Amino acid sequence: MNLKEKIQMQKIILEILGTILGAFIIAVAVSLFLLPNKLSSGGVSGVATITYYLFHMPMGITMIIINIPLFLMSILKIGKRFFIESIVGTISLSLFIDILDKVTPLTEDKFLACIYGGILMGIGTAIILKSNSSTGGTDLISYIAKTYKPTIKVGEIIFLIDIVIVALNMIFLKEIEIALYSAIAIYIMGKIIDILFEGIYFTKLIYIVSDKSEEIAKEIGNTIGRGTTGIYGRGMYTNSDKLVLICAITRKDVGNAIQIIRRIDKNSFIIITNSREVIGAGFKND
């Protein structure tokens, strides 16, 4: 085995370990927080929650049964590596859930359960996404749907499925609070995934249109220590050329930047937008 193959093998092993770890964390969220309080996280686990309470079927076994046809339908649509790691994730999650189901729940307070359950679900899911894997369910459904309609938005599919399943949980278990608390758990899970998977380096982008661009750029650099970039544009209303300054800045420095700009040019035009991530000097390194 050459060096390249060894590196590739190490990567696969790390991804599988990451998948198993993520599955365990999700199982803790489900078995010790969500399931004992009849709460749903949507997807296949939401359906399994219904069967658990209506027919007393072990949740993990139900999840495997539901995922079998989904895997058979997607076997030719997804890569071999992703397919194998997803099977590992699905089986691990199902086993962990049924094992932890025998452990005493950590809380019977639905509010605390949806908060901590949502956080742990988000952490576990983010780890699995980072490992380029899945635990089956809605991930496979979205892959299958995209093969038939490539332009369809995966996020919308998962969101609609979650809404339907949470609604079914409420109908079958006859508690409206279940839907309300489940919605909170799903929302928190999504936010945690955003933070862990996409990064926490939220910054601001400031667009500045002014006749005193050079003075503003110099002052921002000297006072705040941030560089600016000038791009020439045309004001279509005034039909005049303008130098538009763009500056990536941390949230805590936005107020100082606005004061500097307004002090130099009270007639300046400022646009402030959110930026998910900025990579480079002064911000996040590669």
N, C-alpha and C positions, 0 to 999 in steps of 0.2 A: 504494500500500500504506500503510494507516494505521499508527499507533504500535502498536496491539494486534496487528496482523498481523505487524509486524516483530519484536516480542517473541516471538510464537509461533514464527516462522520461526527465530529465533536459538536458541530452546529445542530445536527439532527438530534443528538442525545440531549443537548441543552433545551431544544424546543420541546421534546417529549417530557422532560422533567418539568419545564415551565407549564406545560399543558396539565400535567398531573397536579402540580401545586395549585394552579388556578382552579382546577376542578374541586380540589379539597376545600379551598376558601369559599367557593360557591356553595358547596355542600353544607358547610358550617352555617352560612347565611340562611339556607333553605331549612335545614333540619332543626337548628337551634333558635331560629328567630321567626321566619316567615310561616313555615308549615304548621307549627303548633298553634299559631294564631289565625290560621285559615287565610293567610295573605298570599297573594299571587305576584310573581315577578313577570307574568306574561309568558308567551312561548309555550314550549312543550311542558315545562314545569308547572305552568298554570293549569293545563289540562290534567296533568298528573295529580295536582292538588284536589281537583274535583273528584276524580276516581278514588283518591285516597279516603275522602270523607264519605262518599256515597256508597262505595263498594268495598271499602277497607282493603284495597289493593296496595301493596308496597309501592311507594312512589318511584323508586329506582327502576324496578321491573317494568312499570308502566312506561317510563321514559324510553327504555330500550325497545319495547314493543312498538311504540309510536315511531321511533327513529329508524327501525328496520326498513320499512317501505321507502322512507325518504333517502336512505343510503343507496338502496337498490335503484331508485330513480335517478340518482345523481352520480352513480359510479363512473359513467362515461363522460360526465360533464365537468368533473373537477380533476385536478392533478393527483397522481398516485400518492405523492408524499402528503399532500393536504388530506387526502382521503384516509390514509393510515393514521395520521396524527389526530384526525377528527374522531375516528373510531376509538382511539386511546382515550381521548377526552370524554366521549360519551359514556364508555364503559366505566371509567374512573369516577365520573360524576355520579352515575347511578349507584355504584357500589358504596361510595362514601356516604351518599344520602341515606341509603338503607342501614348502613352501620351506625351512623350518627343519630338516626331516628330513635335508637334505643337509649340515647343519652337524654337526661333531663333538660328541658328547654331552659335557656338562660333568662328569659323573661316572659311573662304572660300579659304584659302591657303592650297593646297593639301599636301605640305611638312609638314606643321605644323599639319595638320589633321592626317597624317599617324603616326607622332611621338607621339602625345598626345593620339590619338585613340589606337595605339598599346600598349602604357603604361597602359592605363585604362583597355583595354581588358585583358592584362596579370594579372593585379591586381584582377579584378573581377573573372577571371577564376581560379586563384590560391586560392581565398577565397572559391569558390565552391568546388574545389578539396579537400581543407582542411576540408570541411564540408561533405565529402564522398558523394557528389551528382553530378548532371550534369544538363545541359540545353538541353538535347536530342541531336539530330543531329548526328555528326560524332562519338560521344561517343557510342551511341546506335548501329550505323553501325559497329563499331569495335567490340562490344560485340557479335553481331550477327555473324560476320565473324569468330570470335574465336570459336564459338560453332561448326562450320563446319570444321575449320582447326585450332586446338589449338596452333600449332607451329607458326602461322603467327604473324608478329610483328605489334602491334597496331600503333606504331609511323609511320610506313611506310604506313599503310592504310590512316591515317589522312593526312599525307604529300601528298600522291598522289591525294586524294580527293580535297585538297586545291589547288593544281596545276591546276587540271581540272577546278574547279569552277572559279579561278582567270582568267584562259584563256578564259572561256565562258563570263565572265564579259567584258573582253577586246573586244571580237568578237561582242557581242550584242550591247555594248555601243559605240563601234568603237573609242576607245581612248587607244593607247598603254601606255600612261602615267598611266592609271588606274592600269594596271598590274604591272608596275614598283613601283608605290607608295604602292600598296596593298602588294607587296612582302616585302617591308620595314616594313609595319605595322605588318605583320604576323611574321617576324623575331624578331622584338622588343617584340611582345607579348610572343613568345617562351622564349626569354631571361629573361623577367620579371617573367614568371612562374617558370623558373629554380631557380631564385634568391629567390623568396618568398616561393615556395613550397619545394625546396630541401635544401635551406639554402645559406647563403652568407659566410660561413666559409671555404673559399678556402685556402688550405695550400699546402705546398710542402713536398714531401717525398724524402729524400736523401739516396741513397744506396752507401756505401763506401767500396771499396775493397783495403786493404792496409796491409803491413807487420807491421805497427805501429798502429794497431787498438786501443789498450788500451790507448796510448798517445793521439790519436785524440779524442777518446770518453771523456777522462778526460778534455781536453782543451775546447771542445764544451760545456761541462757541466759547467765549471768554467767561461767561457767568455760569452756565450750566454744564459746559464741557461736552456739548453734543454738536456733531457736524450737520450741515444741511446740504442739500443738493438742489441746484437750480435747473428748472426745465422751462423752456420757452413755450408759451401758449398764446392763443389769441382770444380775447374777450369778444364773443359774438354779438353781444348787446352794444358794446362801445366801439367795436371794430378796431381795437387797438392791441398791439403786442404787449405782453406782460411776462415778467420772469416769475415763475411760480416756485416757491421754496418748499421742499419736502424735508421734514425732520422726524426721525424715529426717536421717541422719547419715553421715559418711564412715567408711570401714572403720577408718582409723587412730584414730578417736575413740571407737570402740565400747567399748574397755576402760575409758576414763575415765568414760564415761557409766554403765557398770555399777557402777563404784566409787562414783560420786555417789549413784546410786539406792539401793544397798545401805547406804551410810553413813547416809543419811537414814531409810530404812525397810527393816529386815532382812526384813520379812515381805512385801515387795512382790512382785508377780508380773510377770515380764518375758518378752516374746516378741520374738525378733529374726528378721527375715526379709530376704531379698535383694530388692532393687529394681533392675530393669533400667535405669531412667532417671528422674532427677528434674530437672524444668525449673523454674527460678525463682531468686530471690535466694539467693546463696550456692552455687548449683550451676550447672547448664548454662543458658545463656540461649537464648531461641528463635532 
